[in-house]
């Protein structure tokens, strides 16, 4: 190191020193004039060049540490200045400072600390380089992810554009539909106003028609009364003439004839009597009473959920007496029918998929017809010793009583709720609101009539020309069986059909028709005028559904049954 403490590196100083020493050596070497004239040794030149090149290489390698050496030189200079300021330094003759060993040791320690810091900085530099590589790798991954997300973003942007177009189209269609709705609403309001006007006109026409029908009914009643009075007067005149022409020889014979005429007059039917009050009320079956019919003028039968058919005798004064119970069914007996030819056989349809028949006189079961796949809702006696039945299995079957076998199966395609037989044809009412007319010879219905609701009950008039239909739209309809045209409609504000197994009835003389309601009331209309003649409810069925009705054959009495095992007789 030079005396002035320059900032050059020690290796550079060493190179300079070597060059100076080489110059001194050359000066001390004898000149070429005094030496033999031999060329300069190539070994010495190569050695020198090799040293110089190595020193230059070393200088190049340590050049990066020059700032450290410069800092070291500055520290040394500052140390010398401080020492000179404090205690002064002894200067030798050659002008070089005399540095103590302690100071030199301190400088060495400081230099070692500098080297340590350098190594720490180098390690930190390596760590930072590793972190930089890791950051570059993460950056590459993030760039890849960014490219993927950019692609997805472009895809979503295209989807958003498509949805915006679709939304605009839907908004436009919504506006169009709203405009159409406003137009339709305006039209609907106008039509409603027109409907109200037409309904008012209809009510006025119905009121007028009812008044005219009432006038017609009054005229008919007056005519009937006049005809009955004339007939009674004629009978009295005939009796008086017969008594006046009596002689001694024919006294006994004429007396018997007069007695016979008087008896016939006493039992001559004078028409149906409108029931006014409840005459008797009793519990028939142990449970729901599903059907009631008259077997004779003085005998009735009820069927119920207790699997029994109960026979009753109707006595004077409205009293009833239990005769017998017909058993054999395994489930509820749903519908009854009686053989009108001899009135000795009663037929019962049951929920156990069978039809059974009993002899009324000895109360013995005669036969069982099985073959339906579901509950049998109705069974009727048919012409030529046959039975026809309908079921929930959507089939109608005809049976031969003698062989007790099914002779034909018909497929109407809907649940059969009721059946009536009219001579050689039968008519079925169905769940699909249709009436079907069958002639028994073909597998398809001969005629189909659409009603306003499910057809729950059917009843034909005594002249076999008209049919009363009860449906679930809370109306009764009177149809002409020959033309299947509707003659009258019967309804009332409070009338509600109680269910799918409710029956209706027409009086024997075809004066009235009746049906039970879901609130326990019985509504009776005039068959010809459709006027509501009577509502029976006092001391009756007490707000429970009336399921079936039966009019007495002589026209003087009505029997009804309900879901709470009660039967009422009205006169």
C-alpha positions in Angstrom: 0.0 0.0 0.0 1.3 3.5 -0.8 2.1 6.0 1.9 -0.8 8.2 0.9 -3.3 5.4 1.2 -4.7 5.5 -2.2 -7.9 3.7 -3.1 -6.3 1.2 -5.5 -6.5 -2.5 -4.7 -3.5 -4.3 -3.0 -3.1 -6.6 -6.0 -2.7 -3.5 -8.4 -0.2 -2.1 -5.9 1.6 -5.4 -5.9 1.8 -5.4 -9.7 3.2 -1.8 -9.7 5.7 -2.8 -7.0 6.8 -5.8 -9.1 7.3 -3.6 -12.1 9.3 -1.1 -10.1 11.5 -3.9 -8.7 11.9 -5.2 -12.2 13.2 -1.8 -13.3 15.6 -1.7 -10.4 16.9 -5.1 -11.3 17.3 -4.1 -14.9 19.3 -1.1 -13.8 21.6 -3.2 -11.6 22.1 -5.7 -14.4 25.2 -4.9 -16.5 24.5 -3.3 -19.7 24.4 -5.2 -22.9 27.6 -3.6 -24.1 29.6 -5.2 -21.3 27.9 -8.6 -21.6 28.3 -11.1 -24.2 26.1 -10.5 -27.1 23.5 -13.2 -26.3 19.8 -12.9 -26.7 17.4 -12.3 -23.8 16.3 -15.5 -22.1 12.8 -16.5 -23.3 12.2 -18.4 -20.0 12.5 -15.1 -18.0 10.1 -13.4 -20.4 7.5 -16.2 -20.3 7.7 -16.2 -16.5 7.2 -12.5 -16.3 4.3 -12.6 -18.7 2.7 -15.5 -16.8 3.0 -13.6 -13.5 1.6 -10.5 -15.1 -1.3 -12.3 -16.7 -2.2 -14.1 -13.5 -2.0 -11.0 -11.5 -4.3 -9.3 -14.0 -6.7 -12.2 -13.8 -6.6 -12.0 -10.0 -7.2 -8.2 -10.3 -10.1 -8.8 -12.5 -11.6 -11.4 -10.1 -11.3 -9.2 -7.1 -12.3 -6.0 -8.9 -15.8 -6.5 -7.5 -14.3 -6.1 -4.0 -12.7 -2.8 -4.8 -15.4 -0.8 -3.0 -14.7 -2.9 0.1 -11.0 -2.2 -0.1 -11.7 1.5 -0.7 -13.9 1.6 2.3 -11.1 -0.2 4.2 -8.5 2.4 3.1 -10.9 5.2 4.1 -11.2 3.6 7.5 -7.5 3.3 7.9 -7.0 7.0 6.9 -9.7 8.0 9.3 -8.1 5.9 12.0 -4.7 7.5 11.5 -6.2 11.0 11.5 -8.0 10.2 14.8 -4.8 8.8 16.3 -2.8 11.8 15.2 -5.4 14.1 16.7 -5.4 12.3 20.0 -1.8 11.4 20.8 0.1 12.2 17.7 2.3 9.7 15.8 5.9 9.3 15.7 7.2 9.8 12.3 10.2 7.9 11.2 12.9 9.2 9.1 11.5 7.7 6.0 8.1 9.5 6.6 6.0 6.4 7.4 3.6 6.3 10.3 4.3 3.9 13.1 1.0 2.0 13.7 0.8 0.0 16.9 0.0 -3.7 16.8 -3.2 -3.1 18.8 -4.5 -0.7 16.2 -3.6 -3.2 13.5 -5.4 -5.9 15.3 -8.5 -3.8 15.5 -8.3 -3.0 11.9 -8.0 -6.7 11.1 -11.0 -7.4 13.3 -12.9 -4.7 11.5 -11.9 -6.2 8.2 -13.0 -9.6 9.2 -16.4 -8.1 10.2 -16.6 -6.5 6.9 -15.9 -9.9 5.2 -18.6 -11.5 7.4 -21.1 -8.8 6.4 -20.0 -9.4 2.8 -20.7 -13.1 3.1 -24.0 -12.4 4.7 -24.9 -10.0 1.9 -23.8 -12.6 -0.7 -26.1 -15.2 1.0 -28.9 -12.7 1.1 -28.2 -12.0 -2.6 -28.5 -15.7 -3.4 -31.7 -15.9 -1.4 -33.1 -13.0 -3.2 -32.2 -14.5 -6.5 -34.0 -17.7 -5.5 -37.0 -15.7 -4.4 -36.8 -13.8 -7.8 -36.9 -17.1 -9.7 -39.8 -18.3 -7.6 -41.6 -15.0 -8.2 -40.9 -15.4 -11.9 -42.3 -18.9 -11.8 -45.4 -17.8 -9.9 -45.7 -14.9 -12.4 -45.7 -17.4 -15.3 -48.4 -19.4 -13.6 -50.5 -16.3 -12.9 -50.0 -15.2 -16.5 -51.3 -18.6 -17.7 -54.2 -18.4 -15.3 -54.9 -14.8 -16.5 -55.0 -16.0 -20.1 -57.5 -18.7 -19.2 -59.6 -16.3 -17.2 -59.5 -13.9 -20.1 -60.8 -16.6 -22.4 -63.6 -17.4 -19.9 -64.3 -13.7 -19.5 -64.7 -13.4 -23.3 -67.0 -16.4 -23.2 -69.2 -14.9 -20.4 -69.2 -11.6 -22.2 -70.6 -13.3 -25.3 -73.1 -15.1 -23.2 -74.1 -11.8 -21.5 -74.6 -10.2 -24.9 -76.8 -13.1 -26.0 -78.8 -12.9 -22.8 -79.2 -9.2 -23.2 -80.5 -9.7 -26.7 -82.9 -12.4 -25.4 -84.0 -10.1 -22.5 -84.7 -7.4 -24.9 -86.8 -9.8 -27.0 -88.7 -11.1 -23.9 -89.2 -7.5 -22.7 -90.7 -6.6 -26.1 -92.9 -9.7 -26.1 -94.0 -8.9 -22.5 -95.0 -5.5 -23.6 -96.9 -6.9 -26.5 -98.6 -9.5 -24.3 -99.5 -6.8 -21.7 -101.0 -4.7 -24.5 -103.0 -7.7 -25.6 -104.0 -8.4 -22.0 -105.3 -4.9 -21.7 -107.3 -5.2 -24.8 -108.7 -8.6 -23.7 -109.5 -7.2 -20.3 -111.4 -4.4 -21.9 -113.2 -6.9 -24.1 -113.9 -9.0 -21.0 -115.4 -6.1 -19.2 -117.7 -5.3 -22.1 -118.7 -9.0 -22.3 -119.3 -9.1 -18.6 -121.6 -6.1 -18.9 -123.4 -7.8 -21.7 -123.6 -11.0 -19.7 -125.1 -9.1 -16.8 -127.7 -7.6 -19.1 -128.4 -11.0 -20.6 -128.6 -12.6 -17.2 -131.1 -10.0 -16.1 -133.1 -10.7 -19.2 -132.9 -14.5 -18.5 -134.1 -14.0 -14.9 -137.0 -11.9 -16.2 -137.8 -14.6 -18.8 -137.5 -17.4 -16.1 -139.8 -15.4 -13.8 -142.3 -15.0 -16.6 -142.1 -18.7 -17.6 -142.6 -19.7 -14.0 -145.6 -17.5 -13.7 -147.0 -19.0 -16.9 -146.2 -22.5 -15.7 -147.9 -21.8 -12.4 -150.9 -20.6 -14.2 -150.9 -23.7 -16.4 -150.4 -25.9 -13.3 -153.4 -24.1 -11.6 -155.5 -24.7 -14.7 -154.5 -28.3 -14.8 -155.3 -28.8 -11.2 -158.6 -27.2 -11.6 -159.3 -29.4 -14.6 -158.3 -32.5 -12.5 -160.5 -31.4 -9.7 -163.4 -30.8 -12.0 -162.9 -34.2 -13.7 -162.7 -36.0 -10.3 -165.9 -34.2 -9.2 -167.6 -35.3 -12.4 -166.4 -38.9 -11.9 -167.6 -39.0 -8.3 -170.9 -37.6 -9.3 -171.3 -40.2 -12.0 -170.4 -43.0 -9.7 -172.9 -41.7 -7.1 -175.6 -41.5 -9.9 -174.7 -45.1 -11.0 -175.0 -46.3 -7.4 -178.3 -44.6 -6.9 -179.7 -46.0 -10.2 -178.5 -49.5 -9.2 -180.2 -49.3 -5.8 -183.4 -48.0 -7.4 -183.6 -50.9 -9.9 -183.1 -53.5 -7.2 -185.8 -56.3 -7.0 -186.3 -59.2 -4.6 -184.8 -61.8 -6.9 -181.5 -60.1 -7.5 -181.0 -58.5 -4.1 -178.0 -60.6 -3.0 -176.2 -60.3 -6.4 -176.8 -56.6 -6.7 -175.6 -56.1 -3.1 -172.4 -57.9 -3.9 -171.9 -55.8 -7.1 -172.5 -52.5 -5.2 -170.0 -53.6 -2.5 -167.5 -54.4 -5.2 -168.0 -51.0 -6.8 -167.7 -49.2 -3.5 -164.5 -51.1 -2.8 -163.1 -50.1 -6.2 -164.0 -46.5 -5.5 -162.3 -46.5 -2.2 -159.0 -47.8 -3.7 -159.2 -45.8 -6.9 -155.9 -43.7 -7.1 -156.5 -40.0 -6.9 -152.9 -38.9 -7.5 -149.8 -38.3 -5.5 -149.9 -36.6 -2.1 -147.3 -34.0 -1.2 -145.6 -35.0 2.0 -145.9 -32.4 4.7 -144.4 -33.7 7.9 -142.2 -36.4 9.4 -144.4 -39.2 10.5 -141.8 -41.7 12.0 -138.1 -41.7 12.5 -136.1 -44.8 13.3 -132.6 -46.3 13.2 -132.5 -49.0 10.4 -129.0 -50.4 9.9 -126.0 -50.3 12.2 -124.1 -47.6 10.3 -124.7 -45.8 7.0 -128.0 -46.5 5.3 -127.1 -46.6 1.6 -130.5 -47.4 -0.1 -134.2 -47.7 0.6 -137.0 -49.2 -1.6 -140.6 -50.3 -1.4 -141.2 -54.0 -2.2 -144.9 -53.7 -1.8 -147.4 -51.1 -0.6 -146.9 -52.3 2.9 -143.2 -53.6 2.8 -139.9 -51.7 2.5 -136.2 -52.7 2.6 -133.1 -50.8 3.6 -129.4 -51.6 2.9 -126.4 -50.3 4.7 -122.7 -50.5 5.7 -123.5 -53.3 8.2 -123.6 -55.8 5.3 -127.3 -56.4 5.8 -130.6 -55.9 4.1 -133.4 -55.2 6.6 -137.1 -55.9 5.7 -139.7 -53.6 7.2 -143.5 -53.7 7.4 -145.3 -50.4 7.1 -148.4 -50.2 9.2 -151.2 -47.7 9.7 -150.3 -44.5 11.4 -146.9 -44.4 9.9 -145.5 -47.1 12.2 -142.9 -49.6 10.9 -142.0 -53.1 12.1 -138.8 -55.0 11.5 -139.5 -58.3 9.8 -136.1 -59.9 9.0 -132.4 -59.3 8.1 -130.9 -60.7 5.0 -127.2 -61.6 5.4 -124.5 -63.0 3.3 -122.6 -60.0 1.9 -119.0 -59.4 3.1 -119.0 -55.6 2.7 -121.4 -52.7 2.4 -124.6 -53.3 0.4 -124.7 -50.4 -2.0 -128.0 -50.7 -4.1 -131.2 -52.7 -4.0 -133.7 -53.7 -6.6 -136.9 -55.8 -6.6 -138.3 -58.1 -9.2 -141.5 -56.3 -10.3 -143.1 -59.5 -11.8 -143.6 -61.5 -8.6 -142.1 -59.1 -5.9 -140.6 -62.2 -4.2 -137.0 -61.7 -5.1 -134.7 -58.8 -3.9 -131.3 -58.0 -5.5 -128.4 -56.4 -3.7 -125.1 -55.0 -5.1 -122.2 -55.0 -2.7 -118.7 -53.6 -2.3 -117.3 -57.2 -2.1 -117.5 -57.3 -5.9 -120.6 -59.5 -6.0 -124.4 -59.3 -6.7 -126.7 -61.5 -4.5 -130.4 -62.3 -4.6 -132.7 -63.4 -1.7 -136.2 -64.7 -1.5 -138.4 -62.2 0.4 -140.8 -64.8 1.7 -138.4 -67.3 3.3 -135.4 -64.9 3.6 -133.0 -67.4 1.9 -130.2 -66.4 -0.4 -130.9 -67.7 -3.9 -127.7 -67.1 -5.9 -124.4 -65.1 -5.9 -123.0 -63.5 -9.1 -119.3 -62.8 -8.9 -116.9 -61.6 -11.7 -116.5 -57.8 -11.2 -113.0 -56.6 -10.3 -114.1 -53.8 -8.0 -117.0 -52.5 -6.0 -120.4 -53.1 -7.6 -122.4 -49.9 -7.4 -125.7 -51.0 -8.9 -127.6 -54.2 -10.1 -131.0 -54.4 -11.7 -133.4 -57.1 -12.9 -133.3 -57.3 -16.7 -135.7 -58.9 -19.2 -135.9 -62.7 -19.7 -134.5 -63.8 -16.4 -131.4 -61.6 -16.5 -129.5 -59.2 -14.3 -127.4 -56.2 -15.3 -124.8 -54.7 -13.0 -122.3 -51.9 -13.0 -119.1 -51.4 -11.1 -116.1 -49.3 -10.3 -114.1 -51.5 -12.6 -115.7 -49.5 -15.5 -117.6 -52.5 -16.7 -121.2 -53.4 -17.2 -122.1 -57.1 -17.1 -125.3 -59.0 -17.9 -126.0 -62.3 -16.1 -128.3 -65.2 -16.7 -130.1 -66.0 -13.5 -130.7 -69.7 -14.3 -127.1 -70.5 -15.1 -125.7 -67.8 -12.8 -123.1 -66.9 -15.4 -122.0 -63.7 -17.1 -123.4 -63.6 -20.6 -121.8 -60.3 -21.8 -119.3 -57.7 -20.6 -119.5 -54.1 -21.8 -116.7 -51.6 -21.5 -118.1 -48.0 -21.3 -114.6 -46.7 -20.1 -115.9 -44.9 -17.0 -117.1 -45.8 -13.5 -120.8 -46.8 -13.5 -122.7 -44.9 -10.8 -126.3 -46.0 -11.5 -128.4 -48.0 -13.9 -132.0 -48.2 -14.9 -133.8 -50.8 -17.1 -136.5 -49.8 -19.5 -138.1 -52.7 -21.3 -135.4 -54.3 -23.5 -132.8 -51.5 -23.1 -130.9 -50.1 -20.1 -129.3 -46.8 -19.4 -126.2 -46.2 -17.4 -124.9 -43.0 -15.6 -121.2 -42.5 -15.4 -118.4 -40.7 -13.6 -117.4 -39.0 -16.9 -120.7 -37.0 -16.9 -122.3 -39.1 -19.6 -125.5 -41.1 -20.1 -125.1 -44.3 -22.2 -128.0 -46.1 -23.7 -127.5 -49.9 -24.4 -129.8 -52.3 -26.3 -128.0 -55.4 -25.0 -127.2 -56.7 -28.5 -124.0 -54.7 -29.3 -120.8 -54.0 -27.4 -121.1 -50.3 -28.0 -123.6 -47.8 -26.6 -126.4 -47.0 -28.9 -126.6 -43.3 -27.8 -124.5 -41.1 -25.5 -125.8 -37.9 -23.8 -123.5 -35.4 -22.1 -124.7 -34.0 -18.8 -123.4 -31.1 -16.7 -121.8 -33.2 -14.0 -121.2 -36.8 -12.8 -124.4 -38.7 -13.1 -125.2 -40.1 -9.6 -128.8 -41.2 -9.8 -131.4 -42.3 -12.3 -135.1 -43.0 -12.0 -137.7 -43.7 -14.7 -141.3 -42.6 -14.6 -144.1 -45.1 -14.3 -145.1 -44.8 -18.0 -141.5 -45.7 -19.0 -141.3 -42.7 -21.3 -139.2 -40.2 -19.2 -136.0 -40.4 -17.2 -135.0 -38.3 -14.1 -131.3 -37.7 -13.9 -129.4 -36.4 -10.8 -125.9 -35.0 -11.4 -123.1 -33.4 -9.3 -123.8 -30.0 -10.8 -126.6 -29.7 -8.2 -129.4 -30.1 -10.8 -132.0 -32.7 -11.8 -132.9 -33.1 -15.4 -136.0 -34.8 -17.0 -135.3 -36.5 -20.3 -137.5 -38.1 -22.9 -136.3 -41.6 -23.2 -137.3 -42.0 -26.8 -135.6 -38.8 -28.1 -133.2 -38.3 -25.3 -134.1 -34.6 -25.3 -134.2 -32.5 -22.2 -137.7 -31.6 -21.0 -137.1 -29.8 -17.7 -134.3 -28.8 -15.3 -134.9 -28.7 -11.5 -132.7 -26.8 -9.1 -132.8 -24.7 -5.9 -130.5 -22.2 -4.3 -129.9 -24.4 -1.2 -129.8 -27.7 -2.9 -126.4 -29.5 -3.0 -125.8 -33.0 -4.2 -124.5 -35.0 -1.3 -122.1 -37.4 -3.2 -121.6 -39.9 -5.9 -124.1 -42.4 -4.5 -127.1 -40.2 -4.0 -130.4 -41.3 -5.6 -133.5 -39.4 -6.8 -137.1 -40.5 -7.2 -140.3 -39.7 -9.2 -143.7 -40.1 -7.5 -145.9 -43.0 -8.9 -148.4 -40.7 -10.6 -145.6 -38.6 -12.0 -146.7 -35.5 -10.2 -143.5 -34.8 -8.2 -139.8 -35.5 -8.2 -137.5 -35.4 -5.1 -133.9 -35.6 -4.1 -131.9 -35.3 -0.8 -129.4 -32.6 -0.1 -126.0 -32.7 1.7 -127.5 -30.7 4.6 -130.2 -33.2 5.4 -133.1 -31.4 3.6 -135.3 -33.1 1.0 -136.4 -31.0 -2.0 -139.6 -31.8 -3.8 -140.4 -30.2 -7.2 -143.5 -30.3 -9.4 -142.6 -32.6 -12.3 -144.5 -30.6 -14.9 -144.0 -27.0 -13.8 -140.4 -27.4 -12.1 -141.8 -25.4 -9.2 -140.2 -26.1 -5.9 -143.2 -27.4 -3.9 -141.7 -28.4 -0.6 -138.6 -28.6 1.5 -138.7 -31.3 4.2 -136.4 -30.8 7.1 -138.2 -30.5 10.4 -137.4 -33.4 12.8 -135.6 -35.1 9.9 -132.0 -35.9 9.2 -130.3 -33.2 11.2 -127.7 -31.8 8.8 -126.4 -35.1 7.4 -126.4 -36.2 3.8 -129.6 -37.8 2.5 -128.5 -40.7 0.3 -131.7 -42.3 -1.1 -135.4 -41.8 -1.4 -138.4 -44.1 -2.1 -142.0 -43.0 -2.8 -144.7 -45.3 -1.6 -146.5 -47.2 -4.5 -149.9 -45.7 -3.5 -148.4 -42.2 -3.7 -149.1 -41.3 0.0 -145.7 -41.4 1.7 -142.0 -40.8 1.2 -139.2 -42.7 2.8 -135.6 -41.3 3.1 -132.3 -42.6 4.6 -129.0 -40.9 5.5 -125.4 -41.5 6.5 -126.2 -41.8 10.2 -128.2 -45.0 10.1 -131.5 -43.0 10.2 -134.7 -43.6 8.1 -137.5 -41.1 8.1 -141.1 -41.6 6.8 -142.8 -38.5 5.6 -146.6 -38.1 4.9 
